[in-house]
Amino acid sequence: MNFSLTIIPAVEAGNASKRFMFESKVELFAARDTCADLLLFMQDKAKVMNDYSNCFIAEEKIDGEWMSIDD
């Protein structure tokens, strides 16, 4: 797997995070966008999550090293 997405869903609440691995950049960005929409829904509409700052870190493995990527 050459792409990873690390999600920190509540930066102010601690260091809990979840890392997902993907085969392609398309899969990574689709997952990122879906998770971002879900977190906003949980905060704004469902009111089941406090209004935290969410952090997403997208990376690509290049020559054996993880490098941050933007879209």
ROBA-133342 format. One record per residue: residue number from 1; residue in one letter; x, y, z of N, C-alpha, C, O, CB in turn. Coordinates in steps of 0.1 Angstrom, whole numbers. Glycine has a CB too. Layout:
ROBA-133342
<r NUM,a,<X,Y,Z>,<X,Y,Z>,<X,Y,Z>,<X,Y,Z>,<X,Y,Z>>
...
END
This chain:
ROBA-133342
<r 1,m,<8,-12,0>,<0,0,0>,<9,12,0>,<18,14,8>,<-10,0,12>>
<r 2,n,<6,22,-9>,<15,33,-11>,<9,46,-6>,<15,57,-7>,<18,34,-25>>
<r 3,f,<-4,46,-1>,<-10,58,4>,<-16,56,18>,<-22,45,20>,<-21,63,-6>>
<r 4,s,<-15,66,26>,<-21,64,40>,<-29,77,43>,<-26,88,39>,<-10,61,50>>
<r 5,l,<-39,75,52>,<-47,86,57>,<-48,84,72>,<-53,74,77>,<-61,87,50>>
<r 6,t,<-42,94,79>,<-44,94,94>,<-54,104,98>,<-53,116,93>,<-30,97,101>>
<r 7,i,<-64,100,106>,<-74,109,110>,<-73,111,125>,<-73,101,132>,<-88,104,106>>
<r 8,i,<-73,123,129>,<-73,127,144>,<-87,134,145>,<-87,146,142>,<-61,136,148>>
<r 9,p,<-97,127,150>,<-111,133,149>,<-114,143,160>,<-124,150,158>,<-120,122,151>>
<r 10,a,<-106,145,170>,<-108,155,180>,<-95,159,186>,<-91,155,197>,<-118,149,191>>
<r 11,v,<-88,169,179>,<-75,173,183>,<-74,177,197>,<-65,174,204>,<-70,184,173>>
<r 12,e,<-84,185,201>,<-84,191,215>,<-87,181,226>,<-83,183,237>,<-95,202,216>>
<r 13,a,<-92,169,222>,<-96,159,232>,<-85,149,235>,<-87,141,243>,<-109,152,227>>
<r 14,g,<-74,150,227>,<-63,140,230>,<-57,136,217>,<-59,142,206>,<-69,128,237>>
<r 15,n,<-49,126,218>,<-41,121,206>,<-46,109,199>,<-39,102,192>,<-27,119,211>>
<r 16,a,<-59,106,202>,<-65,94,195>,<-64,96,180>,<-68,107,175>,<-79,91,200>>
<r 17,s,<-60,86,173>,<-60,87,158>,<-62,73,152>,<-61,63,159>,<-46,93,153>>
<r 18,k,<-65,73,139>,<-67,61,132>,<-61,62,118>,<-63,72,111>,<-83,57,130>>
<r 19,r,<-53,52,114>,<-46,53,102>,<-52,42,92>,<-54,31,96>,<-30,50,103>>
<r 20,f,<-54,47,80>,<-60,38,70>,<-50,37,58>,<-43,47,55>,<-74,43,65>>
<r 21,m,<-49,26,51>,<-40,24,40>,<-48,22,27>,<-59,16,27>,<-30,12,43>>
<r 22,f,<-42,27,16>,<-49,26,3>,<-39,23,-8>,<-27,25,-7>,<-56,39,0>>
<r 23,e,<-45,18,-19>,<-37,14,-31>,<-35,26,-40>,<-25,27,-47>,<-44,3,-38>>
<r 24,s,<-45,36,-39>,<-44,47,-49>,<-48,60,-42>,<-54,60,-31>,<-54,45,-60>>
<r 25,k,<-43,71,-48>,<-46,84,-43>,<-61,87,-44>,<-67,94,-36>,<-38,95,-51>>
<r 26,v,<-68,82,-55>,<-82,83,-56>,<-90,78,-44>,<-99,84,-39>,<-87,77,-69>>
<r 27,e,<-86,65,-40>,<-92,59,-28>,<-90,67,-16>,<-99,69,-8>,<-87,45,-27>>
<r 28,l,<-78,72,-14>,<-74,80,-2>,<-83,92,-1>,<-88,95,9>,<-59,84,-3>>
<r 29,f,<-84,100,-12>,<-91,113,-12>,<-106,110,-11>,<-113,118,-4>,<-88,121,-24>>
<r 30,a,<-111,99,-16>,<-126,96,-15>,<-128,93,0>,<-139,97,6>,<-129,84,-23>>
<r 31,a,<-120,85,7>,<-121,82,21>,<-120,95,29>,<-128,96,39>,<-111,72,25>>
<r 32,r,<-110,103,26>,<-109,115,34>,<-121,124,33>,<-126,129,43>,<-97,123,28>>
<r 33,d,<-126,126,21>,<-138,135,19>,<-150,129,26>,<-158,136,32>,<-141,137,5>>
<r 34,t,<-152,116,25>,<-163,109,32>,<-162,110,47>,<-172,114,54>,<-164,94,28>>
<r 35,c,<-151,108,53>,<-149,109,67>,<-150,123,72>,<-156,126,83>,<-135,104,71>>
<r 36,a,<-146,133,64>,<-147,147,68>,<-162,151,68>,<-166,157,78>,<-140,156,58>>
<r 37,d,<-170,147,58>,<-184,149,58>,<-191,143,70>,<-200,149,76>,<-190,145,45>>
<r 38,l,<-187,130,73>,<-193,123,84>,<-191,130,97>,<-200,132,106>,<-188,109,85>>
<r 39,l,<-178,134,100>,<-175,141,112>,<-183,154,113>,<-187,158,124>,<-160,144,113>>
<r 40,l,<-184,162,102>,<-191,174,103>,<-206,172,106>,<-212,179,113>,<-190,182,90>>
<r 41,f,<-212,161,100>,<-225,157,102>,<-227,154,117>,<-237,158,123>,<-230,145,93>>
<r 42,m,<-218,146,123>,<-219,142,137>,<-218,154,146>,<-225,154,156>,<-208,132,140>>
<r 43,q,<-211,164,142>,<-209,176,150>,<-221,185,149>,<-227,190,158>,<-196,183,147>>
<r 44,d,<-225,189,136>,<-234,199,133>,<-249,195,133>,<-257,202,138>,<-231,205,120>>
<r 45,k,<-251,183,127>,<-265,179,125>,<-270,169,136>,<-280,170,142>,<-267,172,112>>
<r 46,a,<-262,158,138>,<-266,148,147>,<-264,152,162>,<-270,146,171>,<-258,135,144>>
<r 47,k,<-255,161,164>,<-252,166,178>,<-247,155,187>,<-250,155,199>,<-264,173,184>>
<r 48,v,<-240,145,182>,<-234,134,190>,<-219,136,193>,<-213,127,199>,<-237,121,183>>
<r 49,m,<-213,146,187>,<-199,148,189>,<-197,163,191>,<-203,172,184>,<-191,143,176>>
<r 50,n,<-189,167,200>,<-186,181,203>,<-179,187,191>,<-174,180,182>,<-177,182,215>>
<r 51,d,<-179,200,190>,<-173,208,179>,<-158,208,181>,<-153,218,185>,<-179,222,178>>
<r 52,y,<-151,198,177>,<-137,197,178>,<-130,200,164>,<-137,201,154>,<-132,183,182>>
<r 53,s,<-117,203,165>,<-109,205,153>,<-105,191,148>,<-99,184,156>,<-97,214,155>>
<r 54,n,<-108,187,136>,<-105,174,130>,<-92,176,121>,<-91,186,114>,<-117,168,122>>
<r 55,c,<-83,166,122>,<-71,167,114>,<-70,155,105>,<-72,144,110>,<-59,168,124>>
<r 56,f,<-66,157,93>,<-64,147,83>,<-50,148,77>,<-46,159,73>,<-75,147,72>>
<r 57,i,<-43,137,78>,<-29,137,72>,<-28,127,61>,<-29,115,63>,<-19,134,84>>
<r 58,a,<-27,132,49>,<-26,123,37>,<-11,121,33>,<-4,131,33>,<-34,128,25>>
<r 59,e,<-6,109,31>,<8,107,28>,<9,96,17>,<0,88,15>,<15,102,41>>
<r 60,e,<20,98,10>,<24,88,-1>,<38,83,2>,<47,90,6>,<23,95,-15>>
<r 61,k,<39,70,0>,<53,64,2>,<61,66,-10>,<58,61,-21>,<52,49,6>>
<r 62,i,<72,73,-9>,<81,76,-20>,<95,72,-16>,<100,77,-6>,<80,91,-24>>
<r 63,d,<101,62,-23>,<114,57,-20>,<115,53,-6>,<125,55,1>,<125,68,-23>>
<r 64,g,<104,46,-1>,<105,40,13>,<101,50,24>,<101,46,35>,<118,34,15>>
<r 65,e,<99,63,21>,<96,73,31>,<82,78,29>,<78,80,17>,<106,84,31>>
<r 66,w,<75,81,40>,<62,87,39>,<63,102,38>,<69,109,46>,<53,83,51>>
<r 67,m,<57,107,27>,<57,121,24>,<43,127,24>,<34,121,18>,<64,124,10>>
<r 68,s,<41,138,30>,<27,145,30>,<23,149,16>,<32,154,8>,<27,157,40>>
<r 69,i,<11,147,13>,<5,151,0>,<-7,160,2>,<-14,159,12>,<2,139,-9>>
<r 70,d,<-9,168,-8>,<-21,177,-9>,<-28,174,-22>,<-23,168,-31>,<-18,192,-7>>
<r 71,d,<-41,177,-22>,<-48,175,-35>,<-50,187,-43>,<-55,186,-54>,<-62,169,-32>>
END
